[in-house]
Amino acid sequence: MAGELDRRLRLFETVRAIPYATDGAHDADSLLAAGRGDCLAKSAYLGREFRRLGYPVRRVRWLYRLPAEPAEVLLLASREDVHTATEVRIGDRWVLVDATYDPPLARAGFTVATWDGHHDTLPAHPPAGPLWRPGDGPEPVSLHPGPGGPRYREAFNTWLHSVRGPRSPGG
């Protein structure tokens, strides 16, 4: 049992450590090669690896409000976006496992989840509506980016990089 718990925790921590970025991977297959990815990539990779460990997995999505930083967020048609995370069946219950944000992003106020391997993590973003799961009908959709999307995405990723700070030699 301790071996299973250790594998779950190690997987969560490995995925959480991959830098979050919206200009990186958007799917599980390219996440490791890109070295960074968004919630779609990180949750898909986490789900795939939990399946390899023998756990049932499902995707969960919800609407949330984008952070107020960087200022280019005001260029978007809406600050409403859709977040994607993973639920894993552990024992007789579904557990939210959200490894979206890497630890350095806590400096900017992002929710960097911790996990005990048994209970829900905190979600990366508080839901601004109901959670969607497979079979719940149409998936939530984002109303942005609109014409300001590319400028916002570039500014957002530059801001994330500045929050992390310079990389140390060999790191």
C-alpha positions in Angstrom: 0.0 0.0 0.0 2.8 2.4 0.8 4.4 1.6 -2.6 1.1 2.7 -4.3 1.0 5.9 -2.3 4.6 6.7 -3.1 4.0 6.1 -6.8 0.9 8.4 -6.8 2.7 11.2 -4.9 5.9 10.9 -7.1 3.7 11.2 -10.2 1.9 14.2 -8.9 5.1 16.0 -7.9 6.7 15.2 -11.2 3.9 16.7 -13.2 3.5 19.7 -10.9 7.2 20.5 -11.3 6.8 20.9 -15.1 6.5 24.6 -15.8 3.1 25.9 -16.6 2.9 27.9 -19.8 0.3 28.6 -22.5 2.9 28.7 -25.2 4.1 25.1 -24.5 2.5 21.8 -25.0 -1.3 21.5 -25.2 -1.4 17.6 -25.1 0.1 14.8 -23.1 2.3 13.5 -26.0 4.3 16.6 -26.4 4.5 17.8 -22.8 7.9 16.3 -21.9 9.5 17.2 -25.2 8.3 20.8 -24.9 9.3 21.0 -21.2 6.3 23.1 -20.4 2.6 23.0 -20.9 -0.9 24.3 -20.1 -3.6 22.7 -18.0 -4.7 20.6 -20.9 -1.3 19.0 -21.4 -0.5 18.6 -17.7 -3.9 17.1 -16.8 -3.8 14.7 -19.9 -0.3 13.5 -19.0 -1.2 13.1 -15.4 -4.3 11.1 -16.4 -2.4 8.9 -18.8 0.2 8.1 -16.3 -2.4 7.3 -13.6 -4.0 4.9 -16.0 -0.7 3.2 -16.5 -0.6 2.7 -12.7 -4.0 1.0 -13.0 -6.3 3.8 -11.8 -9.5 4.9 -13.4 -9.3 8.5 -14.5 -11.6 11.2 -15.8 -11.2 14.7 -17.0 -13.0 17.5 -15.1 -13.4 21.1 -16.4 -14.9 24.3 -15.1 -15.1 28.0 -15.9 -12.9 30.4 -13.9 -11.8 34.0 -14.0 -8.3 34.7 -15.4 -5.9 36.5 -13.1 -5.7 40.3 -13.3 -2.0 40.0 -14.4 -0.6 40.9 -16.8 -2.4 44.1 -17.8 -2.9 42.7 -21.3 -5.7 40.6 -19.8 -7.9 43.6 -20.4 -7.4 43.1 -24.2 -9.4 39.9 -24.1 -13.1 39.7 -25.0 -13.7 38.1 -21.6 -11.6 37.1 -18.5 -13.6 33.9 -18.3 -11.7 30.8 -19.3 -12.0 27.0 -18.9 -9.7 25.0 -16.6 -9.0 21.3 -17.1 -7.9 19.0 -14.3 -7.9 15.3 -13.5 -10.0 13.1 -11.2 -8.5 9.8 -10.1 -10.6 6.9 -8.6 -8.8 5.9 -5.3 -10.7 3.3 -3.4 -14.4 4.1 -3.6 -14.2 7.8 -4.4 -13.1 10.2 -7.2 -10.3 12.5 -6.1 -9.4 15.8 -7.7 -5.7 15.9 -8.5 -4.8 19.3 -10.0 -1.0 19.6 -10.7 -1.4 22.7 -13.0 1.0 25.2 -11.4 4.7 24.6 -10.7 6.0 25.7 -7.3 7.7 29.0 -8.3 4.4 30.4 -9.4 3.2 30.5 -5.8 5.2 33.8 -5.6 2.6 35.4 -7.8 -0.3 34.0 -5.8 -1.2 31.0 -7.9 -2.6 28.0 -6.1 0.2 25.5 -6.2 -1.4 22.3 -4.9 0.0 19.9 -2.5 -1.4 16.4 -2.3 -1.5 13.7 0.4 -2.3 11.0 -2.2 -5.8 10.3 -0.7 -7.9 13.5 -0.8 -8.7 16.3 -3.2 -6.0 18.9 -4.0 -7.0 22.5 -4.0 -8.1 23.5 -7.5 -5.7 25.7 -9.4 -8.7 28.1 -9.8 -11.9 28.4 -7.9 -14.7 27.3 -10.1 -17.0 30.0 -11.4 -19.8 27.6 -12.0 -20.5 23.8 -11.9 -17.8 21.3 -12.6 -18.2 19.4 -15.9 -17.4 15.7 -16.1 -17.8 13.2 -19.0 -21.5 12.5 -19.6 -22.6 15.9 -18.2 -23.6 17.3 -21.5 -21.8 20.0 -23.5 -18.4 21.0 -22.1 -17.9 24.6 -20.9 -16.3 26.8 -23.5 -14.0 29.9 -23.2 -15.3 33.2 -24.5 -11.8 34.6 -25.1 -9.3 35.2 -26.7 -10.8 37.5 -29.3 -8.5 39.9 -31.1 -6.3 40.5 -28.0 -5.5 36.8 -27.5 -2.1 36.6 -29.0 -0.8 39.7 -27.3 -2.2 38.5 -24.0 -0.7 35.0 -24.3 2.7 36.4 -25.1 2.5 38.9 -22.2 1.2 36.2 -19.9 4.0 33.8 -20.6 6.6 36.5 -20.3 5.1 37.4 -17.0 5.2 33.8 -15.8 8.9 33.6 -16.8 9.6 36.8 -14.8 7.8 35.4 -11.7 10.0 32.3 -11.8 13.1 34.4 -12.0 16.4 33.6 -13.7 17.4 30.0 -13.9 20.4 28.9 -11.9 23.3 27.3 -13.7 22.6 23.7 -14.3 18.9 24.2 -13.3 
